[in-house]
Amino acid sequence: MTAKDVSARITAYKTAVRAMREGRFDWEMPDAVGDEVGKLGEELSLLAKALERKFDEIGKLQQIAEEVSAGLFLDDVLSRVYATFRPLIPFDRIGCALLSDDCRTATAHWVKSDRPGQKIGRGYSAPVAASSLQQVLETGRPRILNDLEAYLAEHPDSVSTRLIVAEGVRSSLTCPLIALGKPVGFLFFSSREKNTYRNMHQGIFLHIAGQLSALIEKSRLYQQLFELNQRLLLAERELKQQATHDALTGVFNRGAINEMLQSELARAQRSERALGVIMVDVDNFKQVNDSQGHLAGDHALRAVAARLRSGLRGYDHIGRFGGEEFLIVLGEANFKSASETAERLRLAVSAEPVPCGDRRVTVTISAGVAVVEQTAAINLDQIIAAADEALYEAKRHGRNRVAARRI
């Protein structure tokens, strides 16, 4: 081997090193020669293969991190972990347990397996102190158990190990989740085969542990915030319901139905159309209370309100005006249609007896219809007064009937 040949080989090695430094591995190594320079070439080839694997691994980890980061809620993040991690860490099952605020208890939050028959599901809890999980947190490194049956034989009091073995799991990789120095939980990669996990799998997880832990904690806090916001919205709706609806019958209360009437009147005035209202009174309601008791009377009022409401259109409104009186605001109505609606409601209420305590009693209503055909110069009080007058007219003529008038 001449000095010129050696120099050429060294130049080729320099080119290979420079290419590897730039992340390129598509170069060709000169034919191996069994001298010291040749041995250097062999080592460079091995280094190139190792670096190429590492670059590929880092690239996959980056892709996985980007995919997992796209999740917003915790369960979505964990589902993405399940879908993307398999090329780097083998598993048949993944579980996630979250730590309590005092880090004393780990509670299963999420689990997904290739097969049914899970023994440890969401909500399962176990103490952390004096357990193997405590050791995982203290070391901050993933723990490998490649023969869970043997581990169970050595630790027969471990309930979680007994359950996971009953699922068919034979080896596990337990990974601590530590976000900004604070333990938040664990990821459990599990396999039905013994001797599945190696040190390389620990290393792979450690490459992304901090980012993944922070992401899981952030998504958990976001989910808690979202759930809190949903509860607040529900509470707000319930408060609004209580403020605008009658507690007994579930229809609008007097204040709310007056607001509905005012709104419909303004709309009718803008569009120069007619407006109809119906004032309803339950006939002889005092007799129901006196003969059956007030609880039975309450049942009767609820039944009447339900029948009235079911007979209205979606854009009509009904409210309890006071005692046994109801006010109905018709979204769009003329004299004919308003009168027909009132008659239909009257028949619906009396069609079947209503439950009153241990009896069923036939209940009837009287209805007064007021239709405003020229809405420009009228107010809410005048409309209600007209409907009230029509109602009393119906009562004077024997009850269980409809009286109507134009304004």
Helices and strands as residue ranges (DSSP letters): H 3-21, H 36-69, H 74-84, E 93-99, E 105-113, E 125-127, H 132-139, E 143-145, H 148-154, H 159-166, E 171-179, E 182-191, H 199-244, H 254-271, E 275-282, H 285-292, H 294-310, E 317-322, E 325-330, H 335-350, E 354-356, E 359-361, E 365-372, H 380-396, E 402-406
